[in-house]
Amino acid sequence: MALDLGMAQISQLAFGYWQAQTLFAAVRTGVFDTLAKGPLTVDKAAAACGLPEDSTLRLLDACVALRLLTRSVDGEYANGPHAQRLLVEESAETVTRWVKVMARWYDPWGGITQALRDGEAVEERRLRLGDDEEYAADFILGMHEYNSRSAGALAQALSQQGAAKMVDVGGGAGTYSIAFCEQWQGLSSEVIDLPAVLPLTLSTVARAGLDNQIQVRAGDYYTDRFGSDVDVVLLSNVLHQESPQAALGILRRARAALSESGRVLVHGHFLEETRTAPLFTTLHNLSALTLWNGGRSYTVGEMTDLMRQAGLGHVEVVQAPEVSAKLLVGTVKAHHGADRSHEGA
Ligand SMILES: C[S@@+](CC[C@H](N)C(=O)[O-])C[C@H]1O[C@@H](n2cnc3c(N)ncnc32)[C@H](O)[C@@H]1O
């Protein structure tokens, strides 16, 4: 029978969440942590994970098929190299908290039809911003696990131009403050975020040994000032949470905080002007609909317009290390030779 490519595409999409759920279940039931200590037969893995043997067998076999685990001829299951590196909680490169957040977002994504009809988020943002402590910790530290993998390269993509004072608005775990302070000599940064988040920020900053360079301040980016005479105001992965009107208010306050030659950096995932690519950002835009009232993915053109309305007369676009992410560098006046890699304004 001839391969029906159309049906292959539709079934791959329709079955897609089975794979994601298998990953989530294996992380949540501790499969990878259990196997981190060495290969196990199914009965021993089941006992260690506290699961019935029959269901464990199904889960482990599916993880082998997904190339997360391997199975020896003796029937012993072991973590594959990627799982051992990325899915074991104790691993230095772990992304387990981030995977747990993606698993949580299965619920709001399940309400996407309602979100599309109402135009409103289906999960309250305060849940993950402090009301549910465990969720907030997974959200903030999970983003850190994910973003710290590319944050150093982002800081490298931009020249310091003598910047000494940075404010990291909605800085979360301080991921980018840490990266910039590690790359730029003599830089100090202030992370502004909600009170429930700051203990988590302090813990990552202390782990990075940067307590002397990075301070934290409890603040609300809808209303608070971001300081004065600031060389760099960073808004990383923040504005997609907000409506154009709210984003403009935040950008205006960022502009007001700048020194004469200061820069506002807007970092995140942007849609191409066609709005139909990159694929990831078209989906990120739907995710924003379910999670953040008013939030959306912007095109570079839309964000540039908002930055100009906020008084940033010159905007330069720098390709960020993460595929589909960009860094928009806004200044009041044009600077020459600002950045090492750029696509022009
Ligand atoms: C998606 S995270 C980005 C964190 C970090 N900038 C990064 O790029 O990894 C958004 C951050 O905005 C913060 N945030 C949300 N609402 C806020 C508000 N009203 N005032 C200050 N920060 C807020 C959240 O706590 C969270 O740390």
The ligand as an SDF file (V2000), in Angstrom:
LIG
                    3D

 27 29  0  0  0  0  0  0  0  0999 V2000
    9.4960   33.9150   32.0070 C   0  0  0  0  0  0  0  0  0  0  0  0
   10.2550   34.5420   33.4340 S   0  0  0  0  0  0  0  0  0  0  0  0
   11.7910   35.1680   32.8380 C   0  0  0  0  0  0  0  0  0  0  0  0
   12.8970   35.1320   33.8690 C   0  0  0  0  0  0  0  0  0  0  0  0
   14.2590   35.6200   33.3540 C   0  0  0  0  0  0  0  0  0  0  0  0
   14.2080   37.0130   32.9650 N   0  0  0  0  0  0  0  0  0  0  0  0
   14.7590   34.7510   32.2280 C   0  0  0  0  0  0  0  0  0  0  0  0
   14.8160   35.2190   31.0850 O   0  0  0  0  0  0  0  0  0  0  0  0
   15.0890   33.5950   32.4960 O   0  0  0  0  0  0  0  0  0  0  0  0
    9.3210   35.9720   33.7890 C   0  0  0  0  0  0  0  0  0  0  0  0
    9.6750   36.6360   35.1100 C   0  0  0  0  0  0  0  0  0  0  0  0
    8.8210   37.7880   35.2770 O   0  0  0  0  0  0  0  0  0  0  0  0
    8.5300   37.8940   36.6560 C   0  0  0  0  0  0  0  0  0  0  0  0
    7.3310   38.7190   36.8510 N   0  0  0  0  0  0  0  0  0  0  0  0
    6.0470   38.4130   36.5040 C   0  0  0  0  0  0  0  0  0  0  0  0
    5.2280   39.4250   36.8460 N   0  0  0  0  0  0  0  0  0  0  0  0
    6.0000   40.3900   37.4130 C   0  0  0  0  0  0  0  0  0  0  0  0
    5.7280   41.6840   37.9540 C   0  0  0  0  0  0  0  0  0  0  0  0
    4.4840   42.1760   37.9810 N   0  0  0  0  0  0  0  0  0  0  0  0
    6.7640   42.3940   38.4420 N   0  0  0  0  0  0  0  0  0  0  0  0
    8.0300   41.9020   38.4310 C   0  0  0  0  0  0  0  0  0  0  0  0
    8.3510   40.6820   37.9200 N   0  0  0  0  0  0  0  0  0  0  0  0
    7.3510   39.9400   37.4330 C   0  0  0  0  0  0  0  0  0  0  0  0
    8.3310   36.4480   37.0660 C   0  0  0  0  0  0  0  0  0  0  0  0
    8.3920   36.2830   38.4560 O   0  0  0  0  0  0  0  0  0  0  0  0
    9.4670   35.7600   36.3180 C   0  0  0  0  0  0  0  0  0  0  0  0
   10.6390   35.7330   37.0760 O   0  0  0  0  0  0  0  0  0  0  0  0
  1  2  1  0
  2  3  1  0
  2 10  1  0
  3  4  1  0
  4  5  1  0
  5  6  1  0
  5  7  1  0
  7  8  2  0
  7  9  1  0
 10 11  1  0
 11 12  1  0
 11 26  1  0
 12 13  1  0
 13 14  1  0
 13 24  1  0
 14 15  1  0
 14 23  1  0
 15 16  2  0
 16 17  1  0
 17 18  1  0
 17 23  2  0
 18 19  1  0
 18 20  2  0
 20 21  1  0
 21 22  2  0
 22 23  1  0
 24 25  1  0
 24 26  1  0
 26 27  1  0
M  CHG  2   2   1   9  -1
M  END
$$$$
